[in-house]
Structures are given as structure tokens and as C-alpha cells.
Amino acid sequence: MNTNTITANMDGPRRFYWPPKYDLEETPMISKSQKERLTALIYQNILDEDERELKLMELEDMTEADADYSLYQFSSGKWE
């Protein structure tokens, strides 16, 4: 009679590990309303055309969290 049991985990004999679900989810990108508000703020607060165009191009690759932070910076007057 065999009473030994095999535990299958990351360090165990099966060595197969699938990452948790939260690692596979995509990062939410900037929403339409965030993009509209930031665009309006950029046009209101940045006078240099070259700098304005750079900021507008940055919006395309911005995540939702980055957009929230940028909105906070503009609302507090700490934009870069």
C-alpha cells in the first residue's frame, strides 16, 4: 500500500505554472471623456505650438491612470 502523495505546485514535480489572471488583463487605456478634457486643458494652458503638439501626441498612448494623474496636474497647476 502506497501512502505517499505528490503535491503539484510551482516548486513541485510538475513545474508548470500559469500566471494569475490579473497579469493577463490589459491595462485600460485613456477614455474618450478623459481625452476630451485633457485636449481642452492642453489648448488652454500650453501656448507653445511644438510643446502642445507633443502633449497631444502623448494622449494616444496614455493609460487611464496616467490620464487621471495628468488631469490632477492640470487642475492643481503643476503640469510639466
trRosetta pair geometry for C-beta under 8 A, 3 or more apart (Angstrom, degrees):
i j d omega theta_ij theta_ji phi_ij phi_ji
6 12 7.0 115 170 -176 82 123
6 13 6.0 -45 -167 25 120 133
7 12 5.1 -136 100 -102 73 139
8 12 4.9 -158 -130 90 29 148
8 13 6.9 -69 -103 53 70 78
8 14 4.5 19 -141 10 103 133
9 12 4.6 100 39 -10 63 114
10 15 7.7 50 -170 -130 42 41
10 17 4.8 38 -115 -90 89 129
12 15 7.4 -141 81 -50 54 52
19 23 4.2 -69 149 67 128 145
19 24 6.5 146 90 -46 110 91
20 23 5.4 102 66 0 72 102
20 24 7.9 -148 104 -3 44 91
21 24 5.8 -67 -158 36 42 109
21 25 6.8 48 151 -35 73 99
22 25 5.9 -40 -148 14 41 116
27 63 5.1 -42 145 -126 120 127
27 64 7.6 -159 160 19 80 91
27 65 7.9 -70 -173 10 110 109
28 31 7.9 0 158 -55 112 85
28 63 6.6 94 83 -168 56 84
28 64 4.3 0 102 -8 104 133
29 62 7.2 104 -164 87 74 52
29 63 6.0 -88 -116 -121 43 48
29 64 6.5 99 122 -40 10 79
30 34 5.0 -127 -168 88 87 124
30 35 5.2 102 137 -62 121 93
30 38 7.8 -55 -161 15 138 144
30 59 6.4 -89 61 -174 171 75
30 62 4.5 45 -46 88 127 98
30 63 6.7 147 -48 157 70 9
30 64 6.0 165 -94 -84 37 50
30 66 7.4 -64 -72 71 100 95
30 67 4.4 121 -118 -56 97 142
31 34 4.6 94 55 8 81 104
31 35 6.9 -147 93 -7 41 88
31 64 6.3 49 -22 -113 87 99
31 67 7.3 -164 24 88 72 163
32 35 5.7 -58 -149 37 29 112
32 36 6.4 29 154 -19 65 106
33 36 5.7 -52 -146 35 33 111
33 37 6.4 29 157 -16 65 106
34 37 5.9 -58 -147 39 30 108
34 38 6.1 24 158 -14 66 110
34 64 7.0 156 -2 -135 166 66
34 67 4.1 54 164 158 140 142
34 68 7.4 -62 -126 -61 134 56
34 71 6.7 -95 -145 -49 89 130
35 38 5.9 -57 -143 41 27 108
35 39 6.1 32 156 -23 63 108
35 59 5.6 105 -134 177 90 125
35 67 7.3 -60 -64 -128 57 138
36 39 5.8 -54 -146 34 28 113
36 40 6.5 26 156 -17 62 105
37 40 5.9 -56 -152 36 31 110
37 41 6.4 27 153 -16 65 108
37 71 6.3 28 113 -111 128 115
38 41 5.6 -56 -145 40 34 111
38 42 6.1 38 155 -24 67 104
38 59 6.0 163 101 -108 135 121
38 67 6.4 -101 -43 -149 142 91
38 70 5.9 33 -118 114 125 127
38 71 6.5 -92 -77 -75 90 81
38 74 7.3 173 -123 -14 68 153
39 42 5.8 -52 -147 33 29 112
39 43 6.6 25 156 -14 63 106
39 56 6.7 59 -120 -120 83 93
39 59 6.9 10 -69 -82 84 169
40 43 6.0 -58 -150 39 30 108
40 44 6.3 25 154 -17 65 111
41 44 5.6 -59 -144 40 32 110
41 45 5.8 -4 170 6 69 119
41 71 7.6 156 -4 -120 161 62
41 74 4.4 27 176 -170 148 156
42 45 6.6 -73 -131 49 21 89
42 46 5.3 -23 -170 21 65 121
42 52 5.9 126 160 -147 101 81
42 55 4.9 -179 -134 111 129 132
42 56 6.1 160 122 -68 161 79
43 46 7.4 -48 -91 48 14 83
43 52 7.0 72 -96 -153 49 128
45 74 6.5 -168 6 -142 161 100
45 79 6.5 85 128 43 146 153
46 51 5.5 -133 -176 107 122 107
46 52 4.5 160 107 -86 119 83
46 55 6.1 150 -7 15 170 151
46 79 7.9 -99 -64 121 99 142
47 52 7.7 -133 88 -49 7 119
48 51 4.1 57 86 19 113 112
48 52 6.4 177 88 -17 55 87
49 52 5.5 -56 -144 36 30 115
49 53 6.3 30 158 -20 66 104
50 53 5.9 -54 -150 34 29 109
50 54 6.6 31 151 -19 63 104
51 54 5.6 -53 -151 34 34 114
51 55 6.5 33 152 -17 66 105
52 55 5.8 -56 -151 37 31 109
52 56 6.4 30 153 -18 66 107
53 56 5.6 -53 -145 37 33 112
53 57 6.4 34 155 -19 65 104
54 57 5.8 -56 -150 35 30 109
54 58 6.6 36 151 -26 63 103
55 58 5.6 -50 -152 27 34 117
55 59 7.4 49 149 -33 60 93
56 59 5.8 -38 -165 8 39 118
57 60 6.2 -37 -173 9 48 113
58 61 6.7 -74 -165 47 45 91
58 62 6.2 64 144 -56 75 107
59 62 5.3 -47 -146 5 36 126
59 67 7.8 65 -139 -101 77 101
62 66 4.6 -133 -163 91 88 125
62 67 5.2 105 138 -61 126 86
62 70 7.2 -35 -151 -5 147 143
63 66 4.6 97 52 8 77 103
63 67 6.9 -137 95 -6 41 88
64 67 5.7 -54 -149 34 31 114
64 68 6.6 35 152 -20 64 102
65 68 5.6 -49 -150 32 34 113
65 69 6.6 33 152 -16 64 104
66 69 5.7 -56 -151 38 34 111
66 70 6.3 33 152 -19 67 106
67 70 5.6 -53 -145 37 32 111
67 71 6.3 35 154 -20 65 104
68 71 5.7 -54 -149 35 30 112
68 72 6.5 33 151 -20 63 104
69 72 5.5 -52 -151 35 34 115
69 73 6.5 36 150 -21 65 103
70 73 5.5 -49 -147 33 35 114
70 74 6.5 32 155 -15 66 103
70 79 7.5 51 -160 -117 72 97
71 74 5.9 -54 -147 38 32 108
71 75 6.2 27 156 -16 65 111
72 75 5.8 -60 -144 41 28 108
72 76 6.1 9 163 -4 66 114
73 76 6.3 -68 -141 47 24 97
73 78 4.8 -99 -150 80 74 84
73 79 4.7 109 137 -86 107 62
73 80 7.2 -46 180 -6 147 77
74 77 7.7 35 -176 -72 28 29
74 79 5.2 35 -86 -61 61 123
